[in-house]
Amino acid sequence: MRELTAELLGGPACVLGEGPGWDAGHGELSWIDIPAGELHLGTFEAGALTHTTTIKVGGSVGAVVPRADGGWLAAAGPGFTAIGRDGTVTALAEVGSAVPGTRMNDAKCDPAGRFWAGSTHEREAAAGSLYRVDLDGKVTRFRDGVGVSNGIGWSPDGKLMYYVDSPICSFEVYDYDVATGTPTNPRQVTKLDGPPPVPDGLTVDDEGGIWVAFWDGGQVRRYTPSGEVDVVVTVPVARTTCCTFGGPGGRTLFITTARTHGLDEPYAGQVFACETGFSGPPTVPFAGELPR
């Protein structure tokens, strides 16, 4: 097993930094601060992150992905929100308002450009759900009874979908039909001993390795598809939240962190990075009609 160390890049000190994504078309890193309702944007050149823009989305924002026709689609508040490049914010379909205390959380697009987004309850009760936004804008609730819907990603060939429910330390893999957007045959990738630490966001590299950030673990672990850990990236902040590959050649692993509940650590809530020797794909944009 290889052991690596992440280095500080900087950026705003988020309360709950999350959801990093790399937009290859704009050469841009995005990440969000969930309780502040902010989308942050920056460039990454010569190993340095330059924070360029903050867009106030309002309320809470769990995750964003670029849209194929411009701007972003966000899992925000009780549902979905469109964000324009000019900073305009348009509320779309609501899905979580029927359950008080529920908000949207992590989200990503599948290889076909469908948007998968999950929710969580403020008490982390099993009241969250996992939703799929199809290319025609239709919203389908795929799964209920989720504690904190978190890391989601797909294997390079699109035949496997990975999914994390954080409070119960569930790290699942499904068989996935890209043509229909249908996951089947859920099973655990590996048995996790926590909490703590708690599995949080994830990304999948070009070789099929799954990189999982661990809340209260101060690390990101790379799992092989068979569930073995072969790389551990130590982060000098306890609450690592999510990660993504980006930068030139997709060879930099960007890691978001948090400073919630009075955590007093230097640089908590900022962005870190590590050159791992692996590469990963850019964020898949949403390719469909907006959910309404």
C-alpha positions as CSV (number, residue, x, y, z in Angstrom):
1,M,0.0,0.0,0.0
2,R,1.3,3.5,-0.9
3,E,1.0,6.4,1.5
4,L,0.8,10.0,0.2
5,T,0.2,13.4,1.7
6,A,-2.1,16.1,0.3
7,E,-0.9,19.7,0.1
8,L,-2.9,22.9,0.8
9,L,-4.1,24.7,-2.2
10,G,-6.3,27.3,-0.5
11,G,-9.6,28.9,-1.4
12,P,-12.3,30.2,0.9
13,A,-12.5,28.6,4.3
14,C,-15.8,26.8,3.9
15,V,-17.9,25.6,6.8
16,L,-18.8,22.5,4.8
17,G,-16.7,22.4,1.6
18,E,-18.0,19.7,-0.7
19,G,-18.7,18.5,-4.3
20,P,-15.5,19.4,-6.2
21,G,-15.8,19.1,-10.0
22,W,-13.5,19.7,-12.9
23,D,-15.0,21.5,-16.0
24,A,-12.7,20.6,-18.8
25,G,-14.3,23.0,-21.2
26,H,-13.6,26.0,-19.0
27,G,-10.5,24.6,-17.3
28,E,-12.2,25.3,-14.0
29,L,-12.5,23.8,-10.6
30,S,-15.9,24.2,-8.8
31,W,-16.8,23.4,-5.2
32,I,-19.5,24.4,-2.8
33,D,-20.1,25.4,0.8
34,I,-23.3,23.6,1.7
35,P,-24.7,25.8,4.6
36,A,-23.5,29.1,3.1
37,G,-25.3,28.2,-0.2
38,E,-22.2,29.3,-2.2
39,L,-20.7,28.0,-5.4
40,H,-16.9,28.6,-5.7
41,L,-15.0,28.6,-8.9
42,G,-11.2,28.7,-9.6
43,T,-8.5,28.1,-12.0
44,F,-5.6,25.7,-11.5
45,E,-2.3,26.4,-13.3
46,A,1.3,25.5,-12.4
47,G,0.2,23.7,-9.3
48,A,-1.6,26.7,-7.9
49,L,-5.3,27.3,-7.3
50,T,-6.7,30.8,-8.0
51,H,-10.2,31.5,-6.6
52,T,-12.0,33.5,-9.2
53,T,-15.7,33.7,-8.4
54,T,-18.3,33.0,-5.7
55,I,-21.9,32.7,-6.7
56,K,-24.5,33.1,-4.0
57,V,-27.1,30.3,-4.6
58,G,-29.0,30.9,-1.4
59,G,-30.3,28.5,1.1
60,S,-28.2,25.3,1.1
61,V,-26.6,23.8,-1.9
62,G,-25.5,20.1,-1.8
63,A,-23.8,19.7,-5.2
64,V,-23.5,21.2,-8.7
65,V,-22.6,19.9,-12.1
66,P,-22.1,21.8,-15.3
67,R,-24.9,21.8,-17.9
68,A,-24.1,20.9,-21.5
69,D,-25.8,24.1,-22.7
70,G,-24.1,26.4,-20.1
71,G,-24.3,27.2,-16.4
72,W,-24.9,24.5,-13.8
73,L,-27.6,22.2,-12.4
74,A,-27.6,22.1,-8.6
75,A,-29.0,19.8,-6.0
76,A,-30.1,22.6,-3.6
77,G,-32.5,23.1,-0.8
78,P,-35.4,20.7,-1.2
79,G,-34.9,20.0,-4.9
80,F,-33.1,21.3,-8.0
81,T,-31.8,24.7,-9.1
82,A,-30.4,26.1,-12.3
83,I,-27.5,28.5,-12.0
84,G,-26.4,30.8,-14.9
85,R,-22.9,31.9,-15.7
86,D,-24.1,35.4,-15.0
87,G,-25.1,34.4,-11.4
88,T,-28.9,34.0,-12.0
89,V,-30.5,31.4,-9.9
90,T,-33.7,29.7,-10.9
91,A,-35.6,27.2,-8.6
92,L,-36.8,24.1,-10.3
93,A,-38.6,21.0,-9.1
94,E,-38.9,20.3,-5.4
95,V,-38.6,16.7,-4.1
96,G,-37.9,16.9,-0.4
97,S,-40.3,19.5,0.9
98,A,-42.8,16.9,2.1
99,V,-40.3,15.8,4.8
100,P,-39.4,18.7,7.1
101,G,-35.7,19.0,7.8
102,T,-34.6,17.3,4.6
103,R,-32.2,18.9,2.1
104,M,-30.4,17.8,-1.0
105,N,-26.8,16.6,-0.7
106,D,-24.3,14.9,-3.0
107,A,-24.9,14.5,-6.8
108,K,-23.2,13.5,-10.0
109,C,-24.1,12.7,-13.6
110,D,-23.9,9.2,-15.1
111,P,-22.0,8.6,-18.4
112,A,-25.1,9.4,-20.4
113,G,-25.5,12.8,-18.6
114,R,-28.4,11.9,-16.3
115,F,-28.3,13.7,-12.9
116,W,-28.3,11.5,-9.8
117,A,-28.8,13.4,-6.6
118,G,-29.5,12.4,-3.0
119,S,-30.9,14.0,0.1
120,T,-30.4,13.8,3.8
121,H,-32.3,14.8,7.0
122,E,-30.9,17.3,9.4
123,R,-30.8,14.6,12.1
124,E,-29.4,12.0,9.7
125,A,-32.4,9.9,10.3
126,A,-33.2,7.4,7.6
127,A,-35.4,9.9,5.8
128,G,-33.3,10.7,2.8
129,S,-33.7,9.5,-0.8
130,L,-31.8,9.1,-4.0
131,Y,-33.3,10.6,-7.2
132,R,-32.5,10.4,-10.9
133,V,-33.2,13.3,-13.4
134,D,-33.6,11.8,-16.8
135,L,-32.7,13.5,-20.1
136,D,-36.3,14.5,-20.6
137,G,-36.4,16.3,-17.2
138,K,-38.4,13.6,-15.5
139,V,-37.5,13.1,-11.8
140,T,-37.7,9.5,-10.4
141,R,-37.1,8.6,-6.8
142,F,-35.0,5.5,-7.0
143,R,-34.4,4.8,-3.3
144,D,-35.8,5.8,0.2
145,G,-34.6,5.2,3.7
146,V,-31.2,6.8,3.2
147,G,-29.3,8.4,6.1
148,V,-26.9,10.7,4.3
149,S,-26.9,10.2,0.5
150,N,-23.2,10.7,-0.4
151,G,-20.5,9.6,-2.7
152,I,-21.7,8.4,-6.1
153,G,-19.7,7.5,-9.3
154,W,-19.3,5.1,-12.2
155,S,-16.7,2.7,-13.5
156,P,-14.8,3.8,-16.6
157,D,-17.0,1.5,-18.8
158,G,-20.2,2.7,-17.1
159,K,-21.2,-0.8,-16.1
160,L,-20.8,-0.3,-12.3
161,M,-22.3,2.5,-10.1
162,Y,-20.8,3.2,-6.6
163,Y,-22.8,4.7,-3.8
164,V,-22.3,5.7,-0.1
165,D,-24.8,6.1,2.7
166,S,-22.6,7.7,5.3
167,P,-24.1,7.1,8.8
168,I,-24.3,3.3,8.4
169,C,-20.9,3.2,6.6
170,S,-22.4,1.6,3.6
171,F,-20.2,1.5,0.5
172,E,-22.2,-0.2,-2.3
173,V,-21.7,-1.1,-5.9
174,Y,-24.5,-1.8,-8.4
175,D,-24.5,-3.3,-11.8
176,Y,-25.5,-0.4,-14.1
177,D,-27.3,-0.2,-17.5
178,V,-26.2,3.1,-19.1
179,A,-28.9,2.8,-21.8
180,T,-31.7,2.9,-19.3
181,G,-30.1,4.4,-16.2
182,T,-31.0,1.4,-14.1
183,P,-28.9,0.1,-11.2
184,T,-29.4,-3.5,-10.1
185,N,-27.9,-6.1,-7.9
186,P,-26.6,-4.0,-5.0
187,R,-23.8,-5.4,-2.8
188,Q,-21.0,-4.0,-0.5
189,V,-17.7,-3.2,-2.1
190,T,-16.0,-3.9,1.2
191,K,-16.8,-4.0,4.9
192,L,-16.0,-0.7,6.7
193,D,-15.3,-0.7,10.5
194,G,-16.6,2.8,11.3
195,P,-17.9,5.1,12.5
196,P,-15.6,6.9,12.8
197,P,-14.3,7.5,10.3
198,V,-17.3,7.8,8.0
199,P,-17.2,7.4,4.2
200,D,-18.2,10.6,2.4
201,G,-17.8,11.7,-1.2
202,L,-16.0,9.7,-3.9
203,T,-14.6,9.7,-7.4
204,V,-13.4,7.0,-9.8
205,D,-10.1,7.1,-11.7
206,D,-9.4,6.1,-15.3
207,E,-8.2,2.6,-14.1
208,G,-11.4,1.9,-12.1
209,G,-10.0,2.7,-8.7
210,I,-12.5,4.3,-6.3
211,W,-11.2,7.2,-4.2
212,V,-13.3,7.7,-1.0
213,A,-13.0,10.7,1.4
214,F,-13.4,9.8,5.1
215,W,-15.1,12.3,7.4
216,D,-13.2,12.5,10.7
217,G,-10.6,10.3,9.1
218,G,-8.3,13.0,7.6
219,Q,-7.7,10.8,4.6
220,V,-8.8,9.6,1.1
221,R,-8.5,5.9,0.4
222,R,-8.2,4.3,-3.0
223,Y,-10.1,1.0,-3.3
224,T,-9.7,-1.5,-6.1
225,P,-12.9,-2.8,-7.6
226,S,-12.4,-5.9,-5.5
227,G,-12.5,-3.8,-2.3
228,E,-8.8,-3.7,-1.4
229,V,-7.1,-0.4,-0.3
230,D,-3.9,0.2,-2.2
231,V,-3.3,4.0,-1.7
232,V,-4.0,6.2,1.3
233,V,-3.7,10.0,1.0
234,T,-3.3,11.7,4.4
235,V,-5.0,15.2,4.6
236,P,-4.0,17.5,7.5
237,V,-7.6,18.2,8.3
238,A,-9.9,15.7,10.0
239,R,-13.1,16.3,8.0
240,T,-12.3,15.4,4.4
241,T,-15.5,15.5,2.4
242,C,-15.1,14.7,-1.3
243,C,-12.5,14.5,-4.1
244,T,-12.2,14.7,-7.9
245,F,-9.6,14.5,-10.5
246,G,-8.8,17.5,-12.7
247,G,-6.1,19.9,-13.9
248,P,-3.8,19.1,-16.9
249,G,-4.4,15.6,-18.0
250,G,-6.8,15.0,-15.1
251,R,-3.8,14.0,-13.0
252,T,-4.4,16.1,-9.8
253,L,-6.7,14.8,-7.1
254,F,-8.6,17.8,-5.5
255,I,-9.9,17.3,-2.0
256,T,-12.5,19.4,-0.2
257,T,-12.7,19.7,3.6
258,A,-15.0,21.1,6.4
259,R,-14.7,23.0,9.7
260,T,-18.2,22.3,11.1
261,H,-19.2,22.1,14.8
262,G,-16.5,24.3,16.1
263,L,-13.6,22.4,14.6
264,D,-10.5,24.5,15.2
265,E,-7.8,23.3,12.7
266,P,-5.6,25.5,10.5
267,Y,-6.9,25.4,6.9
268,A,-10.0,23.4,7.7
269,G,-12.6,24.1,5.0
270,Q,-10.1,24.8,2.3
271,V,-9.1,22.8,-0.8
272,F,-6.2,20.4,-0.8
273,A,-4.5,18.4,-3.7
274,C,-2.3,15.4,-4.3
275,E,-0.4,14.1,-7.3
276,T,-1.2,10.4,-7.0
277,G,0.2,9.0,-10.2
278,F,-3.3,8.3,-11.4
279,S,-5.7,10.3,-13.6
280,G,-9.4,10.7,-13.7
281,P,-12.1,12.0,-16.1
282,P,-13.6,15.5,-15.9
283,T,-17.0,16.0,-14.5
284,V,-19.8,14.7,-16.8
285,P,-22.2,17.6,-17.6
286,F,-26.0,17.3,-17.3
287,A,-27.1,16.7,-20.9
288,G,-30.9,16.8,-20.5
289,E,-33.9,19.2,-20.0
290,L,-34.2,21.0,-16.7
291,P,-36.4,19.2,-14.1
292,R,-39.7,21.0,-13.5
